[in-house]
C-alpha cells in the first residue's frame, strides 16, 4: 500500500468511529505521526485486502475502533492464512479417533488437516487414543495447539522485517555452530544483512515528511476534510 492508500484506510476508520478520532483531526502533527505508523505496519499488504479486512472488523467490532494488531489479524483471516480455532481442530481429532482408532494411526493422520496433524504430532496419537480423562487431555491439547496457532499466525501478522530479525536471532540462539552469528544492520535504509547491500523489504517511518509527494498531498487532503465539520459548526 502507498501512503495515499493508508490515508484512505484511516479515513474509513474515522468515518466509522468518529467519536474516537474527533481530537486528532485538529492536530496535524499527531495525524501525520499516526498515518506514518499505520503505513509502516500495513505497507506490505494490498489495498483491496486491507479494505475487506477493515470491513470485517467494523462489522463485528461495534464499540471501539480496531488497533493495528487487530486489523492485521483480520487481514490474516480474510486472506485464509489464519489457523483454525482450537475447538474446531479438537473436534476433527476426536472424529478421527472414533473413525480409525489406535491401530490405524497412519490412515487417521492422513485424514487430518495440516494443523490437526501438527497438534497430534506434538501431543502423541497413542496418548490421545488411550486417554482416560478427556477433559484434562483437552485442556493440555488446547495449550499445545495455541502455541502452534500463534506460531503460524505470526508468520502472516508480523511485518517482514520483524520476521527476518527474529529468524536471524533464532538461528543464532539455536546453537548452530559456525562463524560469527548472523547480525543485522538497522539504519535509515531498513534492516539488512551486513554482507548484502540490498535491505530486507522494510518501510522506515518518516514521521514528519512522507517520502512520496502523493502521500503528502493525501495527508493534507484528509486534514482539510476533517476540519470541514469544525468550520460548519462554528458558522
Phi, psi and omega in degrees: 000146174273171175299321179299321177297319180296322176299319178298314179300318181291327178292325175295316177301315182295326178286325181283329181230064187299326183298323186280347182242016184290332181277323186292337184292341180257006181241096184301317183294317179295322178298314180296318179297317181297313180295323179298317180293315179298321179294320178305320185272338185252353192302328185280354180262155179273153187299317183300317180293318181296321179296318178296316180297322179292319176302318179299314181295316180299323182291327186254346183246093192275328191265327185229146176290153181287150169281171176300318180298320179293324177291321177296322176296319178295322176300318178298321181290310183291338178276353179082016182264342185289139176290148180294163179294155183299320181298321179296318180290322178299315178298320179299318181290317178299321177296321179293321177299317180295324184278325189244332179069185185292324188282344182245050185299318183298317178295319180298315181296325178293336181274348187272155174288169182302315184288326176294321178296319178300317181294318180295319178298324180285326184271317183108119181297318180297318179299317180295317183290328184262017181300136177250354179218090186299323182292318179294316180294325178295317179298319177295318179299317182300322178293318179296314184291327179300322177295320178295315181296316181298316180298318179292311185296326180294334178298333184251345181267318182289140176301155185299320181293327177292317179298321179296317179298314181296317181298321180296318181284328174296322179301316180288313184290344179286357176083021180287125183285158179150196180288204181306141179299152179296127179236151180244145175260129179241105180224196183296340180270004179105184179272129182211164176278146183296334181265014182224119182287342180275123181287152168298139185303118180211165187230083182302145180277123172245093194294320189267334184227092176306140190294317184263146185297323181297323178294318180298316180296321180296319178297315179298323181296316181290328177297320178295320180294322180292331182282338185304315179300325180298315181294323180296321181292323182292325181286000000 
